[in-house]
């Protein structure tokens, strides 16, 4: 009889969780974070004339946010994602409470959107960013457990998922934050499609979304500045000093970089602060001007690697719940990337969405790193690792 210690696999065959991580995904996010930190530093080291301040203040805060974000991502990655099923209602309720708190006297208005809770010391929280995490996990729970005899989610699960997704979406629209609402819509549609929802439901949702968009416009639910943004998107030259200013200056900054760029910290448009919010929503303009086409392409390739590995993790997950968690994260990051880069290049309306893993911001950074942790958690427990 073979002794018990001989039956155990040799130590070199025991792949530790550290070795089994998707290191390509991690290195891509690390590279994006380093590039993002340099771009944030370039965009903020020269402040407006007449306002003395620490030229490294934004960089220091951004690096702190990255450290906290990576810690959160690491914590999430070691969790058994299957246990999140039990906590999905709690996470969803917590995100809704945060969104309600924003609309209370606790909330603050920044750049026309009542989306923030100011903590003091230059720090603020945007609950809608964490709402994306809660939505992904909740929908994965509802759609990832087909009833007996069903290949995909039943109509009751779909209706319940849509109803629960509508509540935070409405709260976000009341802020108003159209960009995050669109992200919610992309996540819902993507996760429904991947869960195997009937095609008639998908067609009906597309029609309902078109009708809702028309109703929002017709009944005047959009704020004047949001209407101005859509007008500027349709015709940027109509108001170059007003609503079309951001879009026009963004294209000028990106175009001025040419093929190889002007060099890091050498962008005149960036140093002159011609593009508003260039460290957050318009961080891609800094890349376009200072790193040029080559640098911008490297950023897009790195983001593409993140999305591709997210899709691969979704395809290799051990259950439908894991597949939906990973694919929900991919839908979220993919839409946000397309919208942010698109509005910089003038092919999408300006909505105020940050570029994942590059833009300055605490809440967005934390949410993105938690999303990275979710992908790693699913990957660590997949069949093919």
PyMOL commands that set and color helices and strands:
alter all, ss='L'
color gray80, all
select helices_A, chain A and resi 4-7+11-13+23-44+57-77+81-103+127-143+155-173+178-195+199-218+224-234+236-239+245-256+268-271+283-290+292-316+320-345+362-380
alter helices_A, ss='H'
color red, helices_A
select strands_A, chain A and resi 108-110+113-120+123-125
alter strands_A, ss='S'
color yellow, strands_A
deselect
rebuild
show_as cartoon
